[in-house]
Amino acid sequence: MTLDLNTRTGWPEDLRFLVDRYPRDTWQAHGNLGSMARFWLQRHDMFRELGGMLKEGTHAFREGETSADQFQAWLVPRLQFFLGQLHEHHNIEDHHYFPVFQAAEKRLARGFDVLESDHETIHQALAANADSANQLLGALHKSGDARRFAADRYADVSDALLGQLMRHLNDEEDLIIPLILDRGEPALGVG
């Protein structure tokens, strides 16, 4: 099974031993789901929600449901927030949480290496997204094909980023939340 972000469909069996013991439908009621884990899951949900909003807003613009000025005013602050928060979130995970979790359960070390590699892939996608967004913003007031091509390119780049991000968020949760449920936040030093 390949663990490349663009092709994987979840974790292989050797990295599923905790998520098989603690499936998603048990997480919210588990006594070890502490405040850090709840906050972290909320951040992931925020990224999912904002990603969906960006996709819907881009679709609405491409379908002519919003004007160029309305779309620009709507897109810029949301996209800046989304990209900035993702970058910050990944830095905290890479430099604080992943090393703690990796040290706590050596059998998951390969999974954390994969997640760190995901962050590099997503960082490249974030840069491509920002670049295509800037190209779209530059073409918003042009007529005809230039604006349409820029909007199509941005939508494609954005969809690719969101696809990567959704896979990553799910896999990250499947690795980390069961570990927290198994050990507890205080024992891991994150509570």
VENTA-V220492 format. One record per helix or strand. SS is the DSSP state (a for helix, b for strand). FROM is the first residue (numbers start at 0). LEN is the number of residues. If there is no record, write none. Layout:
ss->[SS & SS]
from->[FROM & FROM]
len->[LEN & LEN]
This chain:
ss->[a & a & a & a & a & a & a & a]
from->[12 & 16 & 23 & 34 & 67 & 105 & 144 & 184]
len->[3 & 5 & 3 & 28 & 37 & 34 & 39 & 4]
